[in-house]
Amino acid sequence: MGKIFALFPVMYLSGGTCVALIIVGGSTTKLFYQIVCGGHGCTEKPLTNVEWYLVFTSAAVVLSQLPNLNSIAGVSLIGAITAVGYCTIMWLVSVTEGRLDGVSYDPIKENDNMAMIFSVLNALGIMAFAFRGHNLTLEIQATMPSSEKNPSHVPMWEGVKVAYAIIAACLFPLAIGGYWAYGHKIPANGGMLTAIYQYHGRDASQFVLALTSLLIIINAVTSFQIYGMPMFDDMESKYTKRKKKPCPWWLRSVFRVMFGYGCFFVAVAIPFLGSLAGLIGGVAVPVTFAYPCFLWLKIKKPKKYSMMWWLNWVLGLWGSALSVVLIAAGIYVVIDTGVEVSFFKPH
């Protein structure tokens, strides 16, 4: 039961996030090359999208040889700084360049109420996918020593509050500024970066565009290490359990290379993963909204029918029900609107 309900979604989130990072990182690497080399005659024989994915994956695999979360603390810090950097640059460029002509903010009307409800629920699933696995690898908890005298949960909670304050400071200006600048003209694929490049590619500074792309690439490479760590740990622990000895360094490297290029294969095979974001987000919801409540009930064993007992049961069941509803909405939207299926044809 534990493997079905816990291990599968954790591994699914870990691998799925790494696949998404390869798609984002590879595409942005291509964009960075086009910005830097545009007009200098170095785009006569450009690399294909698959080759750009391979370039990004190779960089991520080299960096993934660091053994554990403690050893990638510096890598994680660089990733956090780059995330703040590219989010700030994108909303500043969008706002300073001004609102596009003919921008509309009118709600998109569906043909019937049922389609409208499912579209809203699918949007919630996309949001859940955007926050995929934020509690999958709690670095603050995993890298902090804990004892009965000095439990880690006290400073960990402070760290979580600071971390999410920074996340909010990055994402809310990005969402508000981006919506104000582009409205319904925001591209369906690629989001804000594509919008900036598409609408302001000639007006905005090429240095700023290149810097934004570079920060996104660095962030994607560093994030790959964090989200890949649960898979690395799982493979190494299986070896240790069977062989009754530590995993040798060369085998650890093999495991990580296999995982990295396995994700690359999936990214090339299923490049339309973003079209299924609502459905994927719905599957991931219980890890964030349901499991923590049930874990608390199991570990703390609060008094039956007490306020905390009711609160955790209600929130846990609500999270589970929300997951079912979001999955249904994701399936409905995929069937209703269709998906541009392009196996082994990344674009």
C-alpha positions as a printed Julia matrix, in Angstrom:
347×3 Matrix{Float64}:
   0.0    0.0     0.0
   2.83   2.36    0.91
   4.6    1.74   -2.39
   1.43   2.25   -4.39
   0.21   5.41   -2.68
   3.49   7.07   -1.71
   6.41   5.75   -3.74
   4.64   5.93   -7.12
   3.57   9.62   -6.92
   6.95  10.65   -5.48
   8.86   8.87   -8.26
   6.33  10.1   -10.82
   6.79  13.69   -9.64
  10.56  13.34   -9.55
  10.89  11.85  -13.04
   8.09  13.94  -14.55
   9.57  17.18  -13.27
  13.0   16.29  -14.65
  11.4   15.58  -18.06
   9.64  18.96  -17.96
  12.94  20.65  -17.01
  14.67  19.06  -20.03
  11.93  20.36  -22.34
  12.13  23.87  -20.83
  15.92  23.88  -20.56
  16.54  22.51  -24.06
  14.1   24.95  -25.67
  15.55  27.9   -23.76
  19.11  26.87  -24.69
  18.09  27.01  -28.33
  16.52  30.44  -27.78
  19.67  31.68  -26.01
  21.82  30.53  -28.94
  19.55  32.31  -31.43
  19.7   35.57  -29.45
  23.48  35.49  -28.97
  24.34  34.34  -32.5
  21.58  36.11  -34.41
  22.98  38.06  -37.34
  26.54  36.74  -36.89
  26.32  33.91  -39.43
  26.41  31.11  -36.85
  22.84  29.93  -37.43
  23.36  28.55  -40.94
  23.41  24.97  -39.66
  21.48  25.15  -36.39
  21.09  22.17  -34.08
  17.76  20.38  -34.08
  15.44  20.51  -31.05
  16.49  16.96  -30.1
  20.14  17.98  -30.15
  19.42  20.98  -27.91
  17.63  18.65  -25.47
  20.73  16.45  -25.55
  23.05  19.39  -24.84
  21.0   20.39  -21.81
  20.67  16.8   -20.55
  24.43  16.26  -20.79
  25.07  19.34  -18.64
  22.48  18.18  -16.1
  23.95  14.64  -15.98
  27.47  15.96  -15.33
  26.21  18.08  -12.43
  24.09  15.2   -11.07
  27.24  13.33   -9.99
  27.18  15.26   -6.7
  26.22  12.59   -4.12
  23.49  14.1    -1.9
  21.45  17.17   -0.95
  24.13  18.48    1.41
  26.66  18.5    -1.42
  24.36  20.47   -3.75
  23.58  23.26   -1.26
  25.65  25.71   -3.34
  23.99  24.51   -6.55
  20.57  25.04   -4.97
  21.52  28.57   -3.87
  22.58  29.43   -7.42
  19.24  28.05   -8.67
  17.31  30.19   -6.19
  19.21  33.36   -7.14
  18.69  32.75  -10.86
  14.96  32.14  -10.3
  14.58  35.49   -8.53
  16.65  37.08  -11.29
  14.73  35.83  -14.34
  11.3   36.37  -12.73
  12.2   39.97  -11.89
  13.65  40.69  -15.34
  10.63  39.22  -17.15
   7.98  41.24  -15.33
  10.08  44.42  -15.47
  10.59  44.09  -19.24
   6.88  43.34  -19.78
   5.74  46.32  -17.72
   8.33  48.84  -19.0
   7.7   47.92  -22.65
   4.02  48.7   -22.07
   0.73  47.02  -22.81
   0.22  45.58  -26.29
  -2.32  47.14  -28.65
  -5.69  45.42  -28.64
  -5.12  43.51  -25.41
  -8.32  41.97  -24.06
  -9.05  40.87  -20.49
 -12.59  39.63  -21.11
 -13.3   36.17  -19.67
 -13.16  33.39  -22.23
 -16.7   32.08  -22.67
 -17.32  28.37  -23.18
 -20.29  26.94  -25.08
 -21.98  25.59  -21.95
 -21.68  25.77  -18.16
 -20.24  22.26  -17.85
 -17.36  23.09  -20.18
 -16.79  26.32  -18.22
 -16.61  24.46  -14.89
 -14.19  21.86  -16.27
 -12.02  24.58  -17.83
 -11.73  26.32  -14.45
 -10.89  23.03  -12.72
  -8.33  22.22  -15.42
  -6.74  25.63  -14.78
  -6.43  24.68  -11.09
  -4.73  21.45  -12.21
  -2.25  23.49  -14.28
  -1.49  25.6   -11.19
  -0.93  22.42   -9.2
   1.46  21.22  -11.91
   3.33  24.55  -11.72
   3.94  23.88   -8.02
   4.74  20.24   -8.7
   6.54  18.54   -5.87
   7.41  21.63   -3.88
   7.16  19.4    -0.81
   8.66  16.41   -2.61
  12.19  17.29   -1.58
  12.2   19.6     1.39
  15.86  20.55    1.33
  15.46  22.56    4.5
  14.35  19.44    6.36
  16.6   16.93    4.61
  19.82  18.87    5.21
  19.15  20.03    8.78
  20.34  18.01   11.8
  17.59  17.14   14.26
  17.54  15.86   17.85
  15.05  15.7    20.72
  16.7   18.73   22.3
  16.92  20.74   19.07
  14.19  19.47   16.7
  14.57  20.6    13.11
  10.9   21.5    12.66
  11.3   24.88   14.44
  13.98  26.43   12.17
  12.54  24.44    9.25
   9.2   26.24    9.6
  11.01  29.59    9.62
  12.88  28.56    6.48
   9.68  27.5     4.73
   8.03  30.85    5.52
  11.0   32.79    4.14
  11.2   30.53    1.06
   7.53  30.97    0.18
   7.68  34.72    0.81
  10.42  34.87   -1.85
   8.37  32.62   -4.18
   5.34  34.91   -3.77
   7.5   38.0    -4.39
   8.63  36.39   -7.67
   5.4   34.91   -9.0
   2.75  37.51   -8.12
   4.45  40.41   -9.96
   5.13  38.02  -12.86
   1.47  36.97  -13.06
   0.0   40.45  -12.56
   2.49  42.27  -14.81
   2.3   39.59  -17.5
  -1.5   39.57  -17.53
  -1.59  43.38  -17.7
   0.9   43.49  -20.59
  -0.33  40.58  -22.71
  -3.85  39.57  -21.6
  -5.22  36.91  -23.94
  -2.25  37.4   -26.27
   0.02  35.37  -24.02
   1.36  32.46  -26.17
  -0.16  29.06  -25.46
   3.29  27.46  -25.33
   6.34  29.03  -23.77
   4.63  31.52  -21.49
   6.24  34.82  -20.54
   9.66  34.24  -22.11
   8.12  33.41  -25.48
   5.83  36.46  -25.18
   8.78  38.78  -24.47
  10.81  37.32  -27.34
   7.81  37.36  -29.72
   6.51  40.87  -28.96
   9.64  42.7   -27.78
  12.44  40.79  -29.52
  13.4   43.84  -31.6
  12.63  46.57  -29.06
  14.13  45.11  -25.88
  17.87  44.92  -25.25
  19.38  41.74  -26.7
  21.62  41.57  -23.63
  18.57  41.5   -21.34
  16.88  38.8   -23.44
  20.05  36.68  -23.49
  20.58  37.14  -19.73
  16.99  36.07  -19.0
  17.4   32.92  -21.12
  20.73  32.12  -19.47
  19.26  32.47  -15.97
  16.41  30.11  -16.9
  18.9   27.55  -18.26
  21.01  27.69  -15.07
  17.88  27.41  -12.92
  16.65  24.38  -14.89
  20.04  22.61  -14.61
  20.2   23.2   -10.85
  16.55  22.21  -10.31
  17.19  18.93  -12.16
  19.59  17.9    -9.37
  17.07  18.61   -6.6
  14.1   16.87   -8.2
  16.23  13.96   -9.4
  17.58  13.22   -5.91
  14.58  11.08   -4.75
  15.1    8.81   -7.78
  18.87   8.65   -7.17
  18.31   7.77   -3.51
  15.73   5.12   -4.39
  18.02   3.36   -6.88
  21.0    3.45   -4.51
  18.94   2.25   -1.51
  17.65  -0.73   -3.52
  21.25  -1.74   -4.3
  22.33  -1.28   -0.68
  19.37  -3.33    0.6
  20.06  -6.24   -1.77
  23.86  -6.31   -1.59
  24.17  -5.3     2.09
  26.96  -2.84    1.26
  27.3    0.81    0.18
  26.74   1.69   -3.46
  30.15   2.17   -5.17
  30.85   5.54   -6.81
  30.99   4.13  -10.36
  27.59   2.44  -10.02
  26.11   5.65   -8.57
  27.36   7.46  -11.68
  25.81   4.8   -13.93
  22.44   5.11  -12.14
  22.42   8.88  -12.6
  23.46   8.75  -16.24
  20.72   6.17  -16.93
  18.1    8.31  -15.18
  19.2   11.53  -16.95
  19.16  10.06  -20.45
  15.98   8.11  -19.65
  14.3   11.46  -18.94
  15.81  12.79  -22.18
  14.21   9.9   -24.12
  10.78  10.64  -22.58
  11.17  14.38  -23.3
  11.87  13.59  -26.97
   9.17  10.91  -27.18
   6.42  12.98  -25.49
   7.2   16.66  -26.21
   3.51  17.6   -25.82
   3.71  17.01  -22.05
   2.68  20.63  -21.39
  -0.7   20.0   -23.05
  -1.44  17.46  -20.31
  -0.42  19.81  -17.48
  -3.89  19.95  -15.9
  -4.2   16.16  -15.85
  -0.67  15.67  -14.51
  -1.25  18.33  -11.83
  -4.41  16.55  -10.69
  -2.52  13.3   -10.16
   0.11  15.14   -8.08
  -2.37  16.92   -5.77
  -2.59  14.25   -3.0
   1.15  14.47   -2.28
   0.66  18.12   -1.29
  -2.9   18.31    0.03
  -3.86  14.84    1.33
  -0.84  12.79    2.44
   0.5   15.29    5.02
  -2.88  15.27    6.82
  -3.08  11.46    6.92
   0.57  11.21    7.97
  -0.11  13.61   10.85
  -3.1   11.53   11.98
  -1.05   8.33   11.82
   1.98   9.71   13.67
   0.41  12.07   16.22
  -2.75  10.02   16.87
  -4.91  12.93   18.09
  -7.93  12.3    20.29
 -10.81  10.91   18.24
 -13.39  13.52   17.24
 -11.2   16.35   18.54
 -10.82  19.55   16.53
  -7.42  18.52   15.08
  -8.77  15.04   14.27
 -11.68  16.53   12.32
  -9.51  19.2    10.68
  -6.98  16.72    9.29
  -9.61  14.22    8.16
 -11.6   16.95    6.38
  -8.51  18.47    4.71
  -7.14  15.03    3.74
 -10.42  13.87    2.21
 -10.89  17.27    0.53
  -7.43  16.95   -1.04
  -8.22  13.42   -2.26
 -11.58  14.5    -3.71
  -9.97  17.53   -5.34
  -7.46  15.24   -7.02
 -10.25  13.07   -8.49
 -12.15  16.14   -9.72
  -9.03  17.72  -11.29
  -8.12  14.46  -13.04
 -11.68  14.23  -14.43
 -11.51  17.86  -15.57
  -8.09  17.29  -17.18
  -9.39  14.27  -19.1
 -12.51  16.18  -20.19
 -10.51  19.16  -21.48
  -8.05  16.9   -23.32
 -10.94  15.06  -25.01
 -12.92  18.24  -25.69
 -10.11  20.43  -27.06
  -7.78  17.71  -28.32
  -4.02  17.43  -27.99
  -1.53  17.93  -30.79
   0.13  14.53  -30.49
   3.66  14.6   -31.9
   5.64  11.62  -30.68
   9.42  12.03  -31.22
   8.83  15.46  -32.82
   9.79  18.11  -30.22
   9.06  21.69  -31.27
